[in-house]
């Protein structure tokens, strides 16, 4: 990887309580299945992306819990930072500023759909014929170049990350 390149992993939070399960949607937590799978996914991501430097997370509880499982997968060698730019109501410009201003070169962003797919499409300048959706616990791997362009290197469904 060139000094000025960055590699960004866009990870969707794990399986959470249903919409409407709590009065405050921001307070929804991961389900038992979501926790179990994110524990596996955190370890799987650490194997496939071993040199991550930072985890940025939406401040919503389901994302923070997901980010904590990823942090444990890395044996707590990297830190989790919660940022408003990854909230579901944040716009792409906020995300772009976050990535551009980060000194880290290997970044994991834990967030929400449709933001993650929208960011991937905008950064890579790709288009989709119809709606696309990253599964809960799935991720995109993007290589960003110093000129601001990016390419999608991989998209991993959660079942791949859960494999040993």
C-alpha positions in Angstrom: 0.0 0.0 0.0 1.3 3.4 -1.0 2.0 5.9 1.9 -0.9 8.1 0.9 -3.4 5.3 0.2 -6.0 4.3 2.8 -7.9 1.1 3.1 -11.4 1.5 4.6 -13.7 -1.3 5.8 -17.3 -0.4 6.0 -19.0 -2.8 8.4 -22.7 -2.9 9.0 -23.8 -3.4 12.7 -24.9 -6.9 13.8 -28.4 -8.2 14.2 -30.3 -5.8 16.5 -33.7 -5.7 18.2 -36.6 -5.0 15.8 -37.7 -1.5 14.9 -40.2 -0.4 17.5 -38.7 -2.7 20.2 -37.8 0.5 22.2 -39.3 3.9 22.2 -35.9 5.4 21.3 -34.7 3.6 18.2 -31.2 4.8 18.8 -31.2 2.6 22.0 -31.8 -0.7 20.2 -29.2 -3.3 21.2 -27.8 -6.4 19.5 -29.8 -9.6 20.0 -28.3 -12.7 21.5 -27.7 -14.0 17.9 -26.3 -10.6 17.0 -23.8 -10.7 19.8 -22.8 -14.3 19.1 -22.3 -13.7 15.4 -20.4 -10.4 15.9 -18.0 -12.1 18.3 -17.2 -14.5 15.4 -17.2 -11.7 12.8 -14.8 -9.6 14.9 -12.3 -12.5 15.0 -12.8 -13.2 11.3 -12.3 -9.6 10.3 -9.1 -9.4 12.4 -7.8 -12.4 10.4 -8.7 -10.9 7.0 -7.7 -7.3 7.8 -4.9 -7.7 10.4 -3.4 -4.3 10.4 -6.4 -2.1 11.2 -5.4 1.0 13.1 -8.7 2.5 14.3 -12.4 1.6 14.6 -14.9 4.5 14.0 -18.4 3.8 15.1 -21.8 5.4 15.0 -22.8 6.4 18.5 -26.0 4.2 18.3 -25.8 1.4 20.8 -26.1 -1.4 18.2 -23.0 0.0 16.4 -21.0 0.5 19.6 -21.7 -3.1 20.7 -20.6 -4.3 17.2 -17.4 -2.2 17.3 -16.6 -3.6 20.8 -16.8 -7.1 19.4 -14.5 -6.1 16.6 -12.1 -4.5 19.1 -12.1 -7.8 21.0 -11.4 -9.7 17.8 -8.2 -7.5 17.5 -7.4 -8.4 21.2 -8.1 -4.7 22.1 -5.0 -3.6 20.2 -7.0 -0.8 18.5 -9.3 1.8 19.9 -13.0 2.5 19.2 -14.0 6.1 18.6 -17.7 7.0 18.3 -18.4 9.7 15.7 -21.6 11.6 14.6 -20.5 11.3 11.0 -21.5 7.6 11.1 -25.1 8.2 12.5 -27.9 7.0 10.2 -29.0 10.6 9.6 -25.5 11.9 8.7 -24.8 13.0 5.2 -22.1 11.7 2.9 -20.1 14.9 3.2 -19.6 14.3 6.9 -18.3 10.8 6.2 -16.0 12.0 3.4 -14.5 14.6 5.8 -14.0 12.0 8.5 -12.1 9.7 6.1 -10.1 12.6 4.6 -9.1 14.0 7.9 -8.1 10.7 9.6 -4.4 10.1 10.0 -5.0 6.4 10.1 -4.4 4.5 6.9 -6.3 1.3 7.8 -9.8 2.2 9.1 -12.9 0.2 10.1 -16.1 2.2 10.1 -19.1 0.6 11.8 -22.4 2.0 10.7 -25.8 1.6 9.1 -27.5 0.9 5.9 -28.2 2.6 3.6 -25.4 5.0 4.5 -22.6 2.4 4.0 -23.8 1.3 0.5 -24.3 5.0 -0.4 -20.8 5.8 0.7 -19.3 2.9 -1.1 -21.1 3.8 -4.4 -20.1 7.5 -4.0 -16.5 6.8 -3.2 -16.1 4.3 -6.0 -18.3 6.3 -8.5 -20.1 3.0 -9.1 -23.8 2.8 -9.9 -26.4 0.2 -9.1 -29.3 -0.7 -11.3 -31.5 -1.3 -8.2 -31.2 -1.0 -4.5 -28.3 -2.7 -2.8 -28.0 -3.7 0.8 -25.1 -4.8 2.9 -26.3 -7.6 5.2 -26.0 -7.1 9.0 -22.4 -8.0 9.9 -21.3 -7.8 6.3 -18.6 -5.4 5.0 -17.1 -3.6 2.0 -13.3 -3.2 1.6 -12.3 0.0 -0.2 -8.9 1.1 -1.3 -8.8 4.9 -1.4 -6.1 6.7 -3.4 -4.4 10.0 -2.7 -6.5 11.7 -5.4 -9.7 10.9 -3.5 -10.8 8.1 -5.8 -11.5 4.6 -4.5 -12.1 1.1 -5.7 -14.1 -1.7 -4.1 -11.7 -4.6 -3.5 -14.1 -6.9 -1.7 -17.5 -7.3 -0.3 -17.8 -10.0 2.4 -21.1 -11.4 3.7 -21.3 -12.2 7.4 -21.1 -15.9 6.8 -17.7 -15.6 5.3 -16.4 -13.6 8.2 -17.8 -16.1 10.7 -15.9 -19.0 9.2 -12.9 -20.2 11.2 
